[in-house]
Amino acid sequence: MDNSAKESLRRAALDYHRFPKPGKLEIRATKPLANGRDLARAYSPGVAEASLDIKADPGKARDYTARGNLVAVISNGTAVLGLGNIGALASKPVMEGKAVLFKKFADIDCFDIEVNEPDPEKLADIVCALEPTFGAVNLEDIKAPDCFIVEKLCRERMNIPVFHDDQHGTAIVVGAAATNALHVAGKDWGEIKVVSTGGGAAGIACLNMLLKLGVKRENVWLCDLHGLVHEGREADMTPQKAAYAQGAAPHSLAEVIKGADLFLGLSGPDVLTAEMVKTMAPRPIIFALANPHPEILPEEARAAAPDAIIATGRSDYPNQVNNVLCFPFIFRGALDVGATEINDEMQIACVEGIAALARATTSAEAAAAYQGEKLTFGPEYLIPKPFDPRLMETVATAVAQAAMASGVATRPLEDVEAYKRQLQHTVFRSAFLMRPVFEAARTAERRIVFAEGEDERVLRTAQAMMEEMTDQPILIGRPEVVEARCERAGLKIRPGRDFELVNPENDPRYRDYWETYHHLMARRGISPDLARAIMRTNTTAIAAVMVHRGEADSMICGTFGQFLWHLNYVTQVLGTESLTPVGALSLMILEEGPLFIADTQVNPEPSSEQIAQVVCAAARHIRRFGVEPQIALCSHSQFGNLETESGRKMRGALAILDASPRDFAYEGEMHIDAALDRELRERIFPGGRLAEEANTLVFSNADAASAVRNILKMRGGGLEVGPILMGMGNRAHIVTPSITARGLLNMTALAGMPVAHYA
């Protein structure tokens, strides 16, 4: 990399930290503070009640304060990354970054605390004095051997988890990667020879972990700058190194590496040479973890031993040993059960959870975050990626269960499965609202046909269906393309074995399909030749014909193309007097709760009658999410104050709705702010029919509805479920090209609901 590129990267990193406001953290209130009543509750006199309750029962601190979800990241800056002893103040950007990772990956609040105290015993005193503030402590970037002293004193004196991530976080991820590397290499813990370089905190902790996993002490050889750690050596020795002394004579790394199965490097650049690699055992495992320049570059190791299994500490090579795979989730599980410490059992549970996740099918979210990488278990994929959302559920649950089993949990989980669902809700904001939909879908075994079966998102959805649902996927696509993309994506499913595949280029039912389509469309300008061509090239029409013929119960299309183009073929084939598209409903999941938007797609300029139909259909669909509809008819006019076209249409729809009894709440016409603010609405129009803030906004044209939907998605942080095609009896749904694999799975659950739910 030339100097200009380095300077560009340096400037980009500095700008990231400086703009739009300095630093990476801020504090936000979780309770309203808008008036005198709020102030009296948040502070004097109301706050005294919480303080008195905590004095009487210290455990109540978790109920009334943030302590139960608050971690301290504490450093004295004596061993920061690869920068060395740069001091407490200079370590602050790193500690802020650690706090951001806690929040991003495990929703744990975090304070970074940088302490100007080089003396380990005094530093331990300071940390221990902070116990009332935090639910747990993460020690970070403290030099060895001081870190051992600080952690030991704090663990002895504190009744909350204390975890030195440089030691134990690294050891856990190394343990997980090594577990899977041995699995790939076909080797056993008890038989391998381990050679390690680096006797610092991380290196010693990794060796300790390997012993816990089954490596024999006599098979471990530790080297540092002075060569082999052996009995009687005096240079640069610590009690931690001495525990791994091997023999009584000095040896070089080149001598002890011969026949080694696993090289574990936590030292510095270029320590391991290609010649040394050639002397290792067949299929050697090489963990060159020095960062940014490893003990040996992977390409050099591969050239010396083509069958080597390699991991590094760098993100630009496969198998990055990254502590973020561990520390957010081990703290999540420990905090949630009120663990008094993070013990060996919890750490090994973390190792096993991470390792098992890599052997499972890769998640769609991880694949999206690491596009272009082949995330299939094997030599190039030993451990999951940090952005795999399943880490939270898998690792935190394993840690919590281990804490309970080992007796260090003060608040054991009453229901582990409920806890897993809670963690899923944290990662997938749609999980809570979608739960009743998934539960209803599991009561039936419906056949869902996907028109765009070659799309990787569809393939991942089919994999998830096999793992999580009872519905049967049917995919339309070319067999060779589907096979290749399943292989490339690391998916276990295969056509013919796990799902039915319809090949548009060569399917034995082709004649039946085009004749069916021609019969339906003969009086609408479709000739036999055109019907044949459409059934060879138009997968949306093919899917619709399959549903029409009863070969599938519902179809999903739209991962590419325009909504109304797909809707045309759906309506042609599946539309009847009783089944006709009414509108499209989008569920937007926001920080404040769910908000439904209609009609976003079907009717560009609906009539009053169509708007009334959308309102009634939306009410039915909303209840399937376990939500009671509160529907606002939105317009630029507000309760008759303007003679606009939208106002007239909404008033007409209101009259149609009022003409028959309704079992849901609706009101209009009104502005969006009045719909979402009950107090404002009461001032303008007291005594209206909506008892709460509206949770559904119905608009007078698709432009307005779609604009609000897109603004909420792109600038409001909204997560969309939908669009849900209303009026088709759950026989068809048309998604949009921006949909994710998770979004497709949500739509599949909706399509999988029994027809009775759509009555």
C-alpha positions in Angstrom: 0.0 0.0 0.0 1.5 3.4 -1.1 1.8 6.4 1.2 -1.2 8.2 -0.3 -3.5 5.2 0.2 -2.3 4.9 3.8 -2.9 8.6 4.4 -6.4 8.3 2.9 -7.2 5.4 5.2 -5.8 7.3 8.2 -7.9 10.4 7.4 -11.1 8.3 6.9 -10.6 6.7 10.3 -10.0 10.0 12.0 -13.0 11.6 10.3 -15.1 8.6 11.4 -14.2 9.3 15.0 -14.6 13.1 14.7 -17.8 13.7 12.7 -20.7 14.4 12.9 -19.9 14.6 16.7 -16.8 13.5 18.4 -16.5 9.9 19.8 -18.6 6.8 19.2 -20.9 6.9 22.3 -23.6 9.0 23.8 -26.1 8.6 26.6 -29.8 8.6 26.0 -32.6 8.7 28.5 -35.0 5.7 28.5 -37.8 7.5 30.3 -39.7 10.6 29.2 -38.8 13.9 30.9 -41.2 16.3 29.3 -43.0 17.9 32.3 -43.0 18.5 36.0 -44.7 15.2 36.7 -41.9 13.3 34.9 -39.3 15.3 36.7 -40.8 14.5 40.1 -40.7 10.8 39.3 -37.2 10.8 37.7 -35.6 12.8 40.5 -36.8 14.3 43.7 -39.0 13.3 45.4 -40.0 10.1 43.5 -36.4 8.8 43.1 -36.2 8.3 46.8 -38.7 5.4 46.6 -36.4 3.4 44.3 -33.4 4.2 46.5 -35.2 3.0 49.7 -36.3 -0.2 48.0 -32.8 -1.0 46.9 -31.5 -0.3 50.4 -34.0 -2.8 51.7 -33.2 -5.4 49.0 -30.0 -4.8 46.9 -31.3 -7.2 44.3 -33.9 -4.5 43.4 -31.2 -2.5 41.7 -31.7 -4.6 38.6 -35.4 -3.7 38.6 -35.0 0.1 39.1 -31.7 0.9 37.5 -29.6 0.1 34.4 -27.1 -1.9 36.5 -28.3 -5.3 35.4 -27.4 -4.5 31.8 -24.4 -2.3 32.4 -20.8 -3.4 31.8 -17.6 -1.4 32.5 -14.7 -1.7 30.1 -11.7 -0.8 32.1 -8.1 -0.2 31.0 -4.9 1.5 32.1 -3.6 1.6 28.5 -0.5 -0.4 29.2 -1.0 -2.9 26.3 -3.3 -1.5 23.7 -3.8 -3.6 20.6 -0.4 -3.7 18.9 0.4 -0.2 20.0 1.9 -1.1 23.4 1.9 1.1 26.5 0.3 4.3 25.1 -1.4 5.4 28.3 -4.9 5.5 29.6 -6.1 8.6 27.6 -4.8 7.3 24.3 -6.6 4.0 24.9 -10.0 5.8 25.1 -10.9 5.4 21.4 -10.3 1.7 21.7 -12.4 1.3 24.8 -15.2 3.4 23.3 -15.0 1.0 20.3 -15.4 -2.0 22.7 -18.4 -0.4 24.2 -20.0 0.1 20.8 -19.5 -3.6 20.1 -21.2 -4.6 23.3 -24.2 -2.5 22.3 -24.3 -3.5 18.6 -23.9 -7.3 19.1 -25.6 -8.0 22.4 -27.6 -4.8 23.3 -25.5 -4.4 26.5 -25.0 -0.8 27.7 -21.4 0.0 28.5 -19.2 2.7 30.1 -15.6 2.9 29.1 -13.3 3.8 32.1 -9.7 4.7 31.5 -7.6 4.8 34.7 -4.1 6.4 35.2 -2.8 3.7 37.5 0.1 1.4 36.5 0.2 -0.4 39.8 -1.9 -3.6 39.4 -2.9 -3.8 43.1 -4.0 -0.2 43.2 -5.8 -0.6 39.9 -7.6 -3.6 41.4 -8.7 -1.5 44.3 -10.2 1.1 41.9 -12.1 -1.5 39.9 -13.5 -3.2 43.1 -14.7 0.1 44.4 -16.9 0.5 41.2 -18.9 -2.7 41.9 -22.1 -0.9 42.9 -22.3 0.8 39.5 -22.0 -2.2 37.2 -23.4 -5.7 36.5 -20.0 -6.9 35.2 -16.5 -5.8 34.4 -14.5 -6.3 31.2 -10.8 -5.7 31.8 -9.0 -4.7 28.7 -5.5 -4.0 27.4 -3.6 -4.3 30.6 0.0 -5.6 30.2 1.2 -9.0 31.4 1.8 -10.1 34.1 -0.1 -7.2 35.7 -3.4 -8.4 34.1 -3.2 -11.7 35.9 -2.8 -9.9 39.2 -5.7 -7.4 38.6 -8.1 -10.1 37.4 -7.2 -12.4 40.3 -7.8 -9.7 43.0 -11.0 -8.5 41.4 -12.5 -12.0 41.0 -11.7 -12.8 44.6 -13.2 -9.6 46.0 -16.1 -8.8 43.6 -19.5 -10.6 43.4 -20.0 -9.8 39.8 -18.4 -11.3 36.6 -14.9 -10.0 35.9 -13.5 -11.1 32.6 -10.2 -10.1 31.0 -11.1 -10.3 27.4 -7.5 -10.3 26.1 -7.0 -13.5 27.9 -10.2 -15.4 28.0 -12.0 -14.0 24.9 -9.1 -14.8 22.7 -8.8 -18.3 24.4 -12.5 -19.0 23.8 -12.4 -18.1 20.1 -9.1 -20.0 19.6 -10.7 -23.0 21.4 -13.7 -22.9 19.0 -11.5 -22.5 15.9 -9.2 -25.3 17.1 -12.1 -27.6 17.8 -13.3 -27.3 14.3 -9.8 -27.4 12.8 -9.2 -30.8 14.5 -12.6 -31.9 13.2 -11.6 -31.0 9.6 -8.1 -32.5 10.0 -9.4 -35.7 11.6 -7.2 -35.3 14.7 -7.9 -35.7 18.4 -7.1 -33.4 21.4 -5.3 -36.0 23.4 -2.9 -36.9 20.6 -1.8 -33.6 19.1 1.5 -31.8 19.6 1.1 -28.1 20.3 3.8 -25.5 19.8 3.1 -21.9 20.9 4.9 -18.6 20.6 4.2 -15.8 23.0 4.0 -16.1 26.8 1.7 -13.1 27.3 -1.8 -13.0 28.7 -3.5 -14.2 25.6 -1.0 -16.9 24.9 -1.1 -18.4 28.3 -4.9 -18.2 28.4 -5.1 -20.0 25.1 -2.8 -22.8 26.3 -4.9 -23.1 29.5 -8.0 -23.4 27.4 -6.5 -26.1 25.2 -5.7 -28.2 28.3 -9.3 -27.9 29.4 -10.4 -29.1 26.0 -8.2 -32.2 26.2 -4.7 -31.4 25.1 -2.1 -33.2 27.3 0.2 -31.0 29.2 3.3 -32.9 28.1 2.4 -32.3 24.5 2.6 -28.5 24.8 5.8 -26.6 23.9 6.0 -22.9 24.7 8.5 -20.6 23.0 9.3 -16.9 23.3 12.0 -14.5 22.3 14.5 -16.5 24.3 13.5 -19.9 22.8 11.9 -22.8 24.6 10.5 -22.2 28.1 12.3 -24.9 30.0 13.0 -25.8 33.6 15.8 -23.8 35.1 15.5 -20.9 32.6 15.7 -17.5 34.3 15.5 -15.0 31.5 12.0 -13.3 31.2 10.2 -16.0 33.2 6.9 -15.6 35.0 4.9 -18.2 37.1 2.5 -18.5 34.2 5.2 -19.4 31.7 6.9 -21.7 34.2 3.8 -23.8 34.3 4.5 -24.8 30.7 8.3 -25.5 31.1 9.3 -28.4 28.9 12.6 -30.3 29.7 15.8 -28.8 31.1 17.7 -27.8 28.0 17.3 -24.8 25.6 15.8 -25.3 22.1 14.9 -23.1 19.3 11.5 -22.9 17.7 12.8 -24.6 14.6 13.8 -27.6 16.7 10.5 -28.0 18.6 8.2 -27.3 15.7 9.1 -30.6 14.1 6.1 -33.0 14.0 3.8 -30.4 15.5 0.1 -30.7 14.7 -0.9 -27.2 15.9 1.1 -24.0 15.8 -0.4 -21.3 18.0 1.2 -17.9 17.4 0.4 -14.9 19.6 3.8 -13.2 19.3 5.0 -11.1 16.4 5.6 -11.0 12.7 7.6 -13.5 10.7 8.3 -15.8 13.7 7.4 -18.9 11.7 9.2 -19.7 8.5 8.1 -21.8 5.5 10.9 -24.2 6.2 9.6 -24.7 9.7 6.1 -25.4 8.3 7.5 -28.1 6.1 8.7 -30.0 9.2 5.2 -30.0 10.8 2.9 -33.0 10.9 0.7 -33.8 7.9 -2.3 -31.5 7.6 -0.9 -29.0 10.0 -3.0 -26.4 11.8 -1.4 -23.0 11.8 -3.0 -20.2 13.9 -0.8 -17.2 13.1 -2.6 -14.6 15.2 -0.2 -11.7 15.5 -1.9 -8.5 14.2 -1.6 -6.8 11.8 1.4 -8.8 10.6 1.1 -12.5 11.5 3.8 -15.0 12.4 3.6 -16.2 8.8 1.4 -15.0 6.0 -1.2 -17.5 5.0 0.0 -17.7 1.4 3.5 -18.5 2.5 2.2 -21.2 4.9 0.0 -22.6 2.1 2.9 -22.8 -0.3 4.9 -24.8 2.2 2.0 -27.1 3.2 -0.8 -27.1 0.7 -3.0 -29.1 3.1 -2.5 -26.6 6.0 -5.5 -25.3 8.0 -4.9 -21.7 8.7 -6.3 -18.9 10.9 -5.1 -15.4 11.5 -6.1 -12.3 13.4 -6.7 -10.3 10.3 -10.1 -9.6 8.6 -8.7 -9.9 5.1 -8.0 -13.6 5.4 -10.4 -16.5 6.2 -10.8 -17.7 9.8 -10.2 -14.4 11.6 -9.9 -15.1 15.3 -12.0 -12.2 16.6 -13.0 -11.7 20.2 -16.3 -10.1 19.2 -17.5 -13.7 18.5 -17.3 -14.2 22.3 -17.3 -11.3 24.7 -20.7 -9.7 23.9 -22.5 -13.0 24.2 -20.8 -14.5 27.2 -21.6 -11.3 29.1 -25.2 -11.4 27.7 -25.8 -14.8 29.2 -23.9 -14.0 32.4 -25.9 -10.8 33.0 -29.3 -12.4 32.2 -28.9 -15.1 34.9 -27.2 -12.8 37.4 -24.0 -14.8 37.4 -21.5 -14.0 40.1 -18.6 -15.0 37.9 -17.7 -16.3 34.5 -16.3 -19.7 35.2 -14.7 -22.5 33.2 -18.0 -24.2 32.5 -19.4 -21.0 31.0 -16.3 -20.5 28.9 -16.3 -24.0 27.5 -20.0 -23.7 26.8 -19.1 -20.6 24.8 -16.4 -22.5 22.9 -18.8 -25.3 22.0 -21.6 -22.9 21.0 -19.3 -21.0 18.6 -17.8 -24.1 17.1 -21.2 -25.8 16.6 -22.6 -22.7 14.9 -19.8 -22.7 12.2 -20.8 -26.3 11.4 -24.4 -25.4 10.9 -25.8 -23.7 7.7 -24.6 -20.2 7.3 -27.3 -17.5 8.1 -28.6 -15.3 5.4 -27.6 -12.2 7.4 -24.0 -13.3 7.6 -23.9 -14.1 3.9 -25.3 -10.6 3.1 -22.7 -9.0 5.3 -19.8 -11.0 3.7 -20.9 -11.1 0.1 -18.4 -12.9 -2.2 -17.1 -15.2 0.6 -17.9 -18.9 0.6 -19.2 -19.5 4.1 -19.3 -23.3 4.1 -17.8 -25.2 7.0 -14.3 -26.5 6.1 -10.7 -25.3 6.1 -11.7 -21.8 5.0 -14.6 -21.5 7.4 -13.8 -22.8 10.9 -15.7 -20.2 13.0 -18.8 -18.1 12.3 -18.6 -14.5 11.2 -19.3 -11.7 13.8 -22.4 -10.5 12.0 -24.1 -13.9 12.2 -27.2 -13.0 14.2 -27.5 -16.6 15.6 -24.5 -16.0 17.9 -26.7 -14.2 20.4 -29.2 -17.0 20.8 -26.7 -19.9 20.5 -23.9 -18.6 22.7 -25.8 -16.6 25.3 -28.2 -19.4 25.9 -25.3 -21.9 26.3 -23.5 -19.6 28.7 -26.7 -19.0 30.8 -27.4 -22.8 31.0 -23.8 -23.4 32.1 -24.0 -20.8 34.7 -27.1 -22.4 36.1 -25.7 -25.9 36.0 -22.5 -24.8 37.8 -24.4 -23.0 40.5 -23.2 -19.4 39.9 -26.6 -18.0 38.6 -28.5 -15.9 41.2 -31.5 -15.5 38.8 -31.9 -18.9 37.0 -34.1 -18.9 33.9 -37.5 -20.3 34.4 -38.0 -21.2 30.8 -34.9 -21.6 28.5 -37.0 -21.7 25.3 -38.7 -18.4 26.3 -35.3 -16.9 26.9 -34.2 -18.0 23.4 -37.2 -16.3 21.9 -36.4 -13.2 23.9 -32.9 -13.2 22.4 -34.3 -13.7 18.9 -36.5 -10.6 19.5 -33.4 -8.6 20.3 -31.7 -9.6 17.1 -34.7 -9.8 14.8 -37.1 -7.0 15.5 -39.8 -8.8 13.6 -39.6 -11.9 15.7 -42.0 -10.8 18.4 -44.7 -9.6 16.0 -44.2 -12.6 13.7 -44.5 -15.2 16.5 -48.3 -15.7 16.3 -48.0 -15.9 12.5 -45.3 -18.6 12.7 -47.3 -20.5 15.3 -50.4 -20.4 13.2 -48.4 -21.5 10.1 -47.1 -24.6 12.0 -50.7 -25.9 12.4 -50.8 -26.7 8.7 -48.5 -28.1 6.0 -48.9 -25.8 3.0 -47.0 -26.0 -0.2 -45.4 -22.6 -1.1 -44.1 -22.1 -4.6 -41.4 -19.5 -5.2 -41.4 -18.0 -8.7 -37.8 -16.8 -8.5 -36.3 -20.1 -7.2 -32.8 -19.4 -8.4 -32.4 -16.3 -6.2 -30.0 -16.9 -3.2 -32.5 -15.3 -0.8 -35.1 -17.8 -1.9 -32.7 -20.7 -1.5 -31.9 -19.5 2.0 -35.6 -19.2 2.8 -36.1 -22.7 1.6 -33.3 -23.9 3.9 -34.9 -22.0 6.8 -38.3 -23.5 6.0 -36.8 -27.0 6.3 -35.3 -26.1 9.7 -38.0 -24.0 11.3 -41.4 -24.7 9.6 -43.7 -27.5 8.4 -44.5 -25.9 5.0 -43.1 -27.5 1.8 -41.1 -25.3 -0.5 -41.5 -25.6 -4.3 -38.9 -23.6 -6.4 -39.1 -22.7 -10.0 -35.6 -22.6 -11.6 -33.1 -24.4 -13.7 -31.6 -27.4 -11.9 -28.0 -26.7 -12.7 -28.3 -23.1 -11.5 -30.1 -24.0 -8.3 -27.6 -26.8 -7.5 -24.6 -24.5 -8.1 -26.0 -21.7 -6.0 -26.9 -24.0 -3.1 -23.3 -25.3 -3.2 -21.8 -21.8 -3.4 -23.9 -20.5 -0.5 -23.0 -23.5 1.7 -26.7 -24.7 1.9 -27.5 -28.3 2.8 -30.7 -28.5 0.8 -30.8 -30.0 -2.7 -33.6 -30.2 -5.3 -35.4 -33.4 -5.5 -34.4 -34.4 -2.0 -35.5 -31.5 0.1 -37.8 -29.6 -2.2 -39.6 -29.9 -5.4 -38.0 -28.1 -8.4 -40.0 -27.0 -11.4 -37.7 -26.5 -14.4 -39.3 -24.0 -16.8 -37.1 -25.3 -19.6 -38.0 -28.9 -19.3 -40.9 -30.0 -17.1 -43.2 -33.0 -17.9 -46.2 -30.9 -16.9 -45.4 -28.2 -19.5 -48.2 -29.1 -21.8 -50.7 -29.2 -19.0 -49.5 -25.8 -17.8 -49.7 -23.9 -21.1 -53.1 -25.5 -21.9 -54.4 -24.4 -18.5 -53.1 -20.9 -19.0 -54.5 -20.7 -22.6 -57.9 -21.9 -21.4 -58.0 -19.1 -18.8 -56.7 -16.4 -21.2 -58.0 -17.5 -24.6 -60.6 -14.7 -24.7 -58.2 -12.2 -23.5 -55.8 -12.2 -26.5 -53.6 -15.1 -25.6 -53.0 -17.6 -28.4 -51.6 -21.1 -27.9 -48.2 -20.0 -29.2 -48.1 -17.1 -26.7 -49.3 -19.4 -23.9 -46.4 -21.8 -24.7 -43.9 -19.0 -24.7 -45.2 -17.6 -21.4 -45.0 -21.0 -19.7 -41.4 -21.3 -20.8 -40.2 -17.9 -19.6 -42.6 -16.3 -17.1 -42.0 -17.9 -13.7 -44.7 -15.7 -12.0 -47.3 -17.1 -14.4 -46.0 -20.6 -13.9 -46.3 -20.3 -10.1 -49.9 -18.8 -10.5 -50.9 -21.8 -12.7 -49.5 -24.2 -10.1 -51.7 -22.6 -7.4 -54.7 -22.6 -9.8 -54.2 -26.3 -10.5 -53.9 -27.1 -6.8 -50.3 -28.2 -7.0 -49.3 -25.5 -4.6 -51.3 -23.7 -1.9 -49.7 -20.3 -2.2 -47.1 -18.4 -4.3 -44.5 -15.8 -3.6 -42.9 -13.7 -6.3 -41.4 -10.2 -6.8 -37.7 -10.5 -5.7 -37.0 -8.7 -9.0 -39.2 -6.7 -11.3 -42.1 -4.3 -10.8 -45.0 -5.1 -8.4 -47.8 -4.3 -10.8 -46.2 -6.5 -13.6 -46.3 -9.5 -11.2 -49.8 -8.5 -10.0 -51.1 -8.6 -13.6 -50.3 -12.3 -13.9 -51.4 -13.2 -10.4 -54.8 -11.5 -11.1 -55.1 -13.1 -14.6 -54.7 -16.6 -13.3 -56.0 -16.5 -9.7 -58.5 -13.7 -9.7 -62.2 -14.6 -9.4 -65.3 -12.8 -8.4 -64.6 -13.6 -4.7 -60.8 -13.3 -4.9 -59.5 -10.0 -6.3 -56.6 -7.8 -5.1 -57.8 -5.2 -2.6 -54.6 -3.6 -1.6 -51.1 -4.1 -0.2 -50.4 -3.8 3.5 -46.9 -3.1 4.8 -46.0 -3.6 8.5 -43.2 -1.2 9.6 -41.5 -2.3 12.8 -40.3 0.9 14.5 -38.6 1.6 17.9 -41.9 2.9 19.2 -43.8 -0.2 18.0 -45.6 -1.5 14.9 -47.1 0.7 12.3 -49.1 -0.6 9.3 -49.3 1.3 6.0 -51.8 0.8 3.2 -52.4 0.7 0.2 -48.7 0.8 -0.9 -48.9 -0.9 -4.2 -52.2 -2.1 -5.7 -54.5 0.9 -6.4 -52.7 4.0 -7.6 -55.8 6.2 -7.2 -58.4 4.2 -5.2 -62.0 5.1 -5.0 -63.9 5.6 -1.8 -65.2 2.0 -2.2 -61.7 0.6 -2.6 -60.4 2.6 0.4 -63.2 1.1 2.5 -62.3 -2.4 1.3 -58.6 -1.7 2.2 -59.6 -0.7 5.7 -61.7 -3.8 6.3 -59.0 -6.1 4.8 -56.3 -4.4 6.8 -58.2 -4.9 10.1 -58.4 -8.7 9.4 -54.7 -9.0 8.6 -53.5 -6.8 11.5 -55.3 -9.1 14.0 -53.3 -12.1 12.7 -50.2 -10.4 14.3 -52.0 -10.3 17.7 -52.5 -6.5 17.3 -55.9 -4.7 17.7 -56.4 -2.4 14.8 -56.6 1.4 15.3 -57.0 2.7 11.8 -56.6 6.3 10.7 -57.8 7.4 7.2 -55.1 10.0 6.3 -55.5 13.0 4.1 -54.3 16.6 3.7 -57.8 17.5 4.8 -58.6 17.1 8.5 -62.1 16.3 9.7 -63.7 18.1 6.8 -61.7 21.3 6.8 -60.7 21.2 3.1 -62.5 20.4 -0.1 -59.7 18.4 -1.6 -59.9 15.2 -3.7 -58.3 13.1 -1.0 -60.6 14.6 1.6 -63.7 13.8 -0.4 -62.5 10.2 -1.0 -61.7 9.6 2.6 -65.1 11.1 3.7 -66.8 8.8 1.2 -64.9 5.8 2.5 -65.9 6.8 6.1 -69.6 6.9 5.1 -69.3 3.4 3.5 -67.7 2.0 6.7 -70.3 3.7 8.9 -73.1 2.1 6.9 -72.4 -1.3 8.4 -71.4 -2.5 11.9 -67.6 -2.8 12.3 -65.7 -4.7 15.0 -62.6 -2.5 14.8 -61.7 1.1 15.5 -61.3 3.6 12.6 -61.5 7.4 12.2 -60.8 10.1 9.7 -60.1 12.0 7.7 -57.0 13.4 9.4 -53.4 14.4 9.2 -50.7 11.9 10.1 -49.6 13.8 13.2 -53.1 13.8 14.6 -53.3 10.0 13.9 -50.2 9.3 15.8 -50.7 11.8 18.7 -53.9 11.2 20.7 -53.6 14.4 22.7 -53.3 16.5 19.6 -56.3 14.7 18.0 -58.4 15.3 21.1 -57.7 19.0 20.9 -58.7 19.1 17.3 -61.6 16.6 17.3 -62.6 15.6 20.9 -64.6 12.4 21.4 -63.3 10.6 18.3 -63.5 6.8 17.8 -59.8 6.0 18.2 -59.0 5.4 21.9 -55.2 5.2 21.2 -52.6 6.3 18.8 -53.3 4.9 15.4 -51.3 1.8 14.5 -52.6 1.8 10.9 -52.4 4.6 8.3 -54.6 4.2 5.2 -53.9 6.8 2.4 -55.9 8.1 -0.5 -53.3 7.1 -3.1 -50.4 4.7 -3.5 -47.9 7.5 -3.9 -48.5 8.8 -0.4 -48.6 5.4 1.2 -45.4 4.2 -0.6 -43.6 7.4 0.2 -44.4 7.1 4.0 -43.3 3.4 3.9 -40.0 4.2 2.2 -39.2 7.2 4.5 -39.8 5.1 7.5 -37.6 2.3 6.1 -34.7 4.4 4.9 -34.7 7.2 7.5 -36.8 6.1 10.4 -35.0 2.8 11.0 -38.2 0.8 10.2 -38.1 -2.9 9.4 -40.7 -3.9 6.8 -42.7 -7.1 6.8 -44.6 -7.2 3.5 -46.1 -6.0 1.4 -49.0 -8.3 2.2 -51.3 -8.8 -0.8 -54.9 -8.5 0.6 -58.0 -10.0 -1.0 -56.4 -13.1 -2.6 -57.2 -15.5 0.1 -53.6 -16.1 1.0 -53.0 -17.7 -2.4 -50.4 -15.1 -3.6 -48.0 -12.6 -2.2 -45.8 -10.2 -4.2 -42.7 -8.9 -2.4 -40.3 -6.1 -3.5 -36.8 -6.4 -4.8 -35.3 -5.0 -1.6 -36.6 -7.8 0.5 -34.1 -9.8 2.6 -34.0 -13.5 3.2 -35.4 -12.9 6.7 -38.2 -10.8 5.1 -38.9 -13.7 2.7 -39.1 -16.1 5.6 -41.6 -13.8 7.3 -43.7 -13.7 4.1 -43.5 -17.5 3.9 -44.9 -17.8 7.4 -47.8 -15.5 6.3 -48.3 -17.6 3.2 -48.2 -20.7 5.3 -51.1 -19.7 7.5 -54.1 -21.9 7.1 -56.8 -20.5 4.9 -59.2 -20.4 7.8 -57.1 -17.5 9.2 -57.9 -15.5 6.1 -61.6 -16.0 6.2 
